[in-house]
């Protein structure tokens, strides 16, 4: 995709317009809080420009003005500001130790039924690609897929890199749609484009030849040349293998922070048809059509899972073929529904 530049900088207006007008559906009578990091100031300015076009009241609170980063806990003054708003955005890069304060943000917006867009690790490349998707079409696909998923008992998936997994699902656990069209019922990552749940059980081999999440994504980027092979038994990590021994150690340490950190908490299918390949950034890459799983927290408040974790690390692969029960719904990364 050609990336338009203005005065030597990327023109983020199209992606910002999508975020404010389409994804969040901001109205003139509403107030929005934008929680930001200094490293995302150009993107935040583009978002604010779109808020001004709507005519809404806007408060921009930079983390650095309230705490030294990494910011372990969300500052009280930011929570006070959020209480005044109906809509919010989180626009900052992930640093080690900051998962807790981001979890505090998402718990707050869930309890207070706010429309919230989570833009962790947002980048110029994402603003020019995934955030420019036609989110109405992404939502239409997500609706078709989630209706089928809710009737499915077993999903099997394979990839050319060696993934071969079988996941079982319980009708007691909820499937969720985060297609980029955000409501008060569930906050969503932006760019959006996925359906997700917590599996009852998953077994097999998952080869991460895409990316891993949280702050480790910035360190290791695209794993096509050094994939991480994860053997899973009864939803837990049985073994790890990778030519990069430091990656194995970092991943092992991350998934050992508590008793459920090495347990598959999330099973998701990316539905952003505006995303075509891995770019080395988890925020967009997990929306790539295909499967990603996450070890750690299962978003229990929404999925209905009966356990939790302080960890949550996504794992993304490439070129999936997927069967829902006996029906093939994706072949080589292309949807068939």
N, C-alpha and C positions, 0 to 999 in steps of 0.2 A: 504493500500500500504506500502510495506517495504521501510523505509527511509534510504538510504545509508549515512553513515558518513565517513568522512576522518579526521584523527587526532583529533577525538573528536568533530568535527564540521560537519554540514550537507554539503554534496557535491551538490552545486548549479549548477554545470556545465551543466547538461541537460536542466534545465529551462532557464539558461542564454543563452545557444546556441539557443534554440527556440526563445527567445526574439530578439536576434541580427540577426540571420541568416534567420529565417523563418518569424517572425512577422514583423520586420522592413526591412528585405531584404537589410541590409547595404552593400554598395559596397566599394572597396578600394579607389575609387576616391572621396569619400564623407567624410564630417566631422560630428562628432556627439557631442552634448553637453549633459552631464548627470548632471541634477540638483538633488542633494542629501541631505539627512539628516544624521547626524552622526550615528543615531540609525540603519541605513541600510548599514553601511560601508562594512560588509562581503558580502552582496548581490551585492553591487556596484563593489567590487573587482572582483567578478565572471563575471559580465557583461563586465568590462574592459578587462578581460582576453580573452573573446570572440571577442571583438573589435580588440584586438591585432592580433588575428588569421586572421581576415579579412584584416588587414593592413591599416585601416582607421585612420585618425587623430582624436584624442579624447580629449575633455576637460571635466574634472570633477569639478563642482563648488558646494561646500557644503554651504548650506544656512547659517550655523553658522559662516562662515568666512565673511559674508557680513551684517548680521543683527542679532539682538537678537530675539530668538524665544519665543512665537509665532511671526512669521514674517507676518506683516499685509499687506505690499505691496512688490511686487517683486523688489529687488534691481536693479538699473539701470545698474550696471556692468554685471549682469547676462543677461539682455536683449541684451547688447552689444555683449556678447559672443555668444548668440543664433543667432544673425544676421550673424555670420560667418559660421553657420552650415546648413545642409540640413535635418538633422535628430536629434531628441532629445528624452530624457527620463526624467521622473520625478519620483524619487525614494525616498520617505520620508513618514513618518507617519503624519496623520492629527492632528493638534492641534487647539483648539478653536481660532477662529479669522483668520485662514489661508485660508479659502475658497476664499477670495478676491484675494490673490496672486496666488492661483492655477488657478482661472478664468483668471487672466492676462496672465498666461502661455498658456492656451488653446486658448484664443483669438489671441495671438501672432502667434501661430503655424497655426491657421486657416487663418489669413490674409497673412502670408508668405508662405502658402502651403508647410509646412514641414511635414514629417512623424514623428509622435510623439506618444510615448507610455507612458501612465499615470499609474504609479504603486504606487498609494496612499495606504498606510497601508500594503504594501507588507510585507510578513513574511516568515520565513523558511518553515512553513507548506504549504503555497501557492506555493513557489518555488518547493516543492517536490510533489505537487498535480496538481493544475490547470495549472501551467506553463509547466507541462510535457505532456499536452494533445496533441493529433494529430490535430493541428490547420487546416490542409488541410481538414480533415473530418468534423471538426466543421464548416468550411466555406461552405462545400458542403451542410450540413444540413441547415445552415443559409440562403443560397441562395434559397433553396426549400421553406423554411418557409416565407421569405420575399416576394417572388413572390405571394404566396397565400394571405399574409396579405394585400398587395397592392390592392387586389380585394375585400377585406372584408369590409363590412359596420358595422357589430356588432360583438364584441367578448364577450362571457359570460364565466365566470370561477367560479368554486367552489373548496373548500377544506374541508377535514374532520374537520378542526378546526373551520369552520363556515364562511369562505369567500364565498360571493355570490355577484358578481359584474357584471355589464353590461356596456360595453364601446362602444361608437359610434365614428366613424372615418370619417374624411373629405378628399376627394381627393386633397384638397388644401394643406394638411399637409403631409410632406415627411416621409416615413419610411426609417430608416438608418440601415445599417449592420455594426456591430463592432465585427467581428468574430475572431479577433486576427491577421488577415492579414491586415496590415495597409498601407494605401495609402496617397497621398497628399490631397485627397478629404476630409478625415475625420480622425482626431486623434482618438485613441482608448485606452481604458483601457486594461491593461495586468494584469492577464490573460484575453483574450478576450472570446467572446461567448455570443452574444445577438443581437436581433433586437429591434429597438425602434422607437417610434414616440411620438408626443404629441396628446392626444385624443381630439376630439371635445367636448366630454362630457363623464363623468363616474359617475355612481350612484351605491349605494349598501353598503355592509359591507366588509371591507378588514381586515382580522385578521393577524397581523404580529406575526407569531409563528416561524419566522426565525431570522432576524436581522433588525435593523434600521441603517442608515448610518452616514457619517461624523464622528466627534469625539465622538458622542454618542455611536457608535458601540464599541469603546474601553471600555466605561464605563459599558455598559449593556450586551454585548455579545449575546449569544444564548438566545432567548426569548421563547423557547419551554414551559418552566414551568410557565412563567409569560407573556403570549401573550398580545399584545396591540391591542384592537379592535377599528377600525376607521370607523365611519359611514360617508359616503360621499353622498352629495346631490349637483347635478349640479356642479360636479368637486371640491367642497370645503368641508373642514372638518365641519361636523355638530356636532359630539360628539366624545369623546375619553373615553375609559374605560380600566382599567388595575388594577390588584391587587397591583402593585408597583406605589404608588402615586407620588413618586419622578420622575419616568420615564414619567408619564403623564405631570407633570409640565415642565420638561426639553423639552419634545417634543412640548408642547404648546408654550413655550417661543421661541423655534427655528422657529416654523411655524407662528410667529407673528411679524417677523422683518420688514415686509412690506406688502402692500395690497395683494400681490399675493403669499406670502409664504405658505398660507394654501390651495393653489389651485394645483390640480394634473397637473404637467407640463410634466411628462414623463410616458409613458406606455411601458413596455418592456417585452420580452420573452427571458429567458436565454437559451442558446444553447450549453454550454460547456459540452459535453457528457463525459468529463473526471472528472467532479465534481459530486459526488454522495450524499452528505449531507451537512448540515450547519456546519461550523467550528467556527462561531462567528466572522468572518472578512468579511466586506461588499465587499471588492475588489473581492474576490472569490465567496462569497455567492450569489451575484446578478447574477452570471453566471450559477447558478444551474438551470437545466431545469425546467421551471415554469414561473410564472409571478412575476415581481416586478414593483412597481409604485414609483414615486418620487414626493414629494410636493415641489413647488418652480420652479426655472428656467427650462424652457422647451427646452433648447438648441435651442433657436429661430433662431440662425444663420444657423442651419442645417435643422430644422423641418419646418421652415416657419411660426411658431406661431407668433402672433402679440402682445405678451406681454412678460415681463421678470420679474425676481425677483433676489434679492441678496441671497436667500436661495436655497438649493437643498439638500433634505434628502430622501434617498431611503428607501423603506420598502419591505421586502422579506418574503414570506410565503413558505409553504411546500406542496408537494403532490397535485399539481393542476390537475384538469380536465378542459379542455379548448375546447370550441366550436368556430370555425370561421364561422359566420353565422350559418348554421345548421349542419356543419360537425365537428365531434369530432376529434381534432388533437392531444390531449394528454389525457391520462387516468391515474390517480394516479401518475403523475410525469413522465410518460413514453411517448415518442413521438410515434405517429401512422403514421407519414408520412415519 
